[in-house]
Amino acid sequence: MKTTVGNVVSQVWLRRFTKLTCFSTILLIFAGGLVTSTGSGLSVPDWPNTYGYFMFTFPIDQWVGGIFYEHGHRLIASTVGFFVLVQAFWIAKVESRSWVKKLGFVALVMVIIQGILGGITVHYLLPTAISVSHGILAQTFFSVTIILTYAFSIERNVRKEEFGNEGSPISKYALILFGLVFVQLIIAATMRHTYSGFAIVDFPLSNGSIIPSFDSTSIQTANDWLWTNQSNFYPGLFERIYPITVEKVAINFTHRAMALVIFFFVIFLNVKAFKLCKNNSKVMKIIYILDGILLLQITLGALTVWTHKAPYITSLHVANGAAMLGISVLLSLRSLPLTLKKGLTDSDSSEIFTSKLQNKVV
């Protein structure tokens, strides 16, 4: 594609727009978490309308109770969907890389499917398989928005693709981390939509033990505790999580065990990064952010239990889990075989890009 002043300016604004879409997706995931955490998924019984109104004309004074969370989630989802629609055709118009064009439309297809899944969950009264798929697709879509954002970043635009196994020595570990976090999010989605999130009633122990007991006496003890403390839960939550079953305990403990695996793998990744990449500021910066997100996630997980699954704490735990996935995607992108042009630093590339843009516009 021939370079023109218009193309350069459009690329700059497209780069900013991909960031807007990416960060809007995190907000959408948080809003979706609130819908599940407050049990508001069926507060609006019809779809795509809202109590017979066209979605965008539903009166604000009727945004009460669970309707606020469910209707708000739909509005944010529609906004993100509009962003993705604009993004896909904008990329098709100004971008020359075919894989980026295709990925833009993949994101569009994903957001359409996500909307349909959301509608199905309403019409079929929150079927577990569909609800879990809805949650998993949200995280997958978020990963795609990060790849698209990186594709238009200044950093990426001054790099060239290389083939083979070259790149950062920790690239394979970054990909393993992504795989582990993605599996964890599948487990988490299953836990949330089977209402297994409070099958283990304490932390850091698991129903009083390091490994929870699955015998009928222990399950009954946990149920007795739950029954006694039901007034401490958000309205309607007790009815969804009671009774605790062996299957729910197994799902919950699997989530905790996987969290421990990820914790130790991140420690291992830190050791490898300090050994192999300590002079790579881009990679090390992501490692530090990863460490912070992991510690925050552990804290939020503990608070989720200690606050009896307070909706905003639980939803922050969900959103931060998405951030954990996102940072593993970004670490993979920075570690895979894509290197900066020889002799060109990140700061130099930024200055050169800005200088060229200013010269063309002038």
CORCOR-V382955 format. One record per backbone hydrogen bond with DSSP energy under -0.5 kcal/mol. NH is the residue of the N-H (numbers start at 1). CO is the residue of the C=O. If there is no record, write none. Layout:
NH,CO + NH,CO
//
This chain:
8,4 + 9,5 + 10,6 + 11,7 + 12,8 + 13,9 + 14,10 + 15,11 + 16,12 + 17,13 + 18,14 + 19,15 + 20,16 + 21,17 + 22,18 + 23,19 + 24,20 + 25,21 + 26,22 + 27,23 + 28,24 + 29,25 + 30,26 + 31,27 + 32,28 + 33,29 + 34,30 + 35,31 + 36,32 + 37,33 + 38,34 + 39,36 + 40,35 + 41,35 + 43,40 + 45,43 + 50,53 + 53,50 + 57,54 + 58,55 + 62,59 + 63,60 + 64,62 + 67,64 + 68,65 + 69,65 + 70,66 + 71,67 + 72,67 + 72,68 + 73,69 + 74,70 + 75,71 + 76,72 + 77,73 + 78,74 + 79,75 + 80,76 + 81,77 + 82,78 + 83,79 + 84,80 + 85,81 + 86,82 + 87,83 + 88,84 + 89,85 + 90,86 + 91,87 + 92,88 + 93,89 + 94,90 + 95,91 + 101,97 + 102,98 + 103,99 + 104,100 + 105,101 + 106,102 + 107,103 + 108,104 + 109,105 + 110,106 + 111,107 + 112,108 + 113,109 + 114,110 + 115,111 + 116,112 + 117,113 + 118,114 + 119,115 + 120,116 + 121,117 + 122,118 + 123,119 + 124,120 + 125,122 + 126,121 + 131,127 + 132,128 + 133,129 + 134,130 + 135,131 + 136,132 + 137,133 + 138,134 + 139,135 + 140,136 + 141,137 + 142,138 + 143,139 + 144,140 + 145,141 + 146,142 + 147,143 + 148,144 + 149,145 + 150,146 + 151,147 + 152,148 + 152,149 + 153,150 + 157,153 + 158,154 + 158,155 + 159,156 + 160,339 + 162,337 + 168,335 + 171,168 + 174,170 + 175,171 + 176,172 + 177,173 + 178,174 + 179,175 + 180,176 + 181,177 + 182,178 + 183,179 + 184,180 + 185,181 + 186,182 + 187,183 + 188,184 + 189,185 + 190,186 + 191,187 + 192,188 + 193,189 + 194,190 + 195,192 + 196,191 + 197,191 + 199,196 + 201,199 + 206,209 + 207,205 + 209,206 + 219,215 + 220,216 + 221,217 + 222,218 + 223,219 + 224,220 + 225,221 + 226,222 + 227,223 + 228,224 + 229,225 + 230,227 + 232,229 + 233,230 + 234,308 + 237,234 + 238,234 + 240,236 + 240,237 + 241,237 + 242,238 + 249,245 + 250,246 + 251,247 + 252,248 + 253,249 + 254,250 + 255,251 + 256,252 + 257,253 + 258,254 + 259,255 + 260,256 + 261,257 + 262,258 + 263,259 + 264,260 + 265,261 + 266,262 + 267,263 + 268,264 + 269,265 + 270,266 + 271,267 + 272,268 + 273,269 + 274,270 + 275,271 + 276,272 + 277,273 + 280,277 + 281,279 + 284,280 + 285,281 + 286,282 + 287,283 + 288,284 + 289,285 + 290,286 + 291,287 + 292,288 + 293,289 + 294,290 + 295,291 + 296,292 + 297,293 + 298,294 + 299,295 + 300,296 + 301,297 + 302,298 + 303,299 + 304,300 + 305,301 + 306,302 + 307,303 + 308,305 + 309,304 + 314,310 + 315,311 + 316,312 + 317,313 + 318,314 + 319,315 + 320,316 + 321,317 + 322,318 + 323,319 + 324,320 + 325,321 + 326,322 + 327,323 + 328,324 + 329,325 + 330,326 + 331,327 + 332,328 + 333,329 + 334,330 + 335,331 + 336,332 + 338,336 + 339,160 + 341,158 + 344,341 + 345,343 + 349,345 + 350,346 + 351,347 + 352,348 + 353,349 + 354,350 + 355,351 + 356,352 + 357,353 + 358,354 + 359,355 + 360,356 + 361,357 + 362,358
//
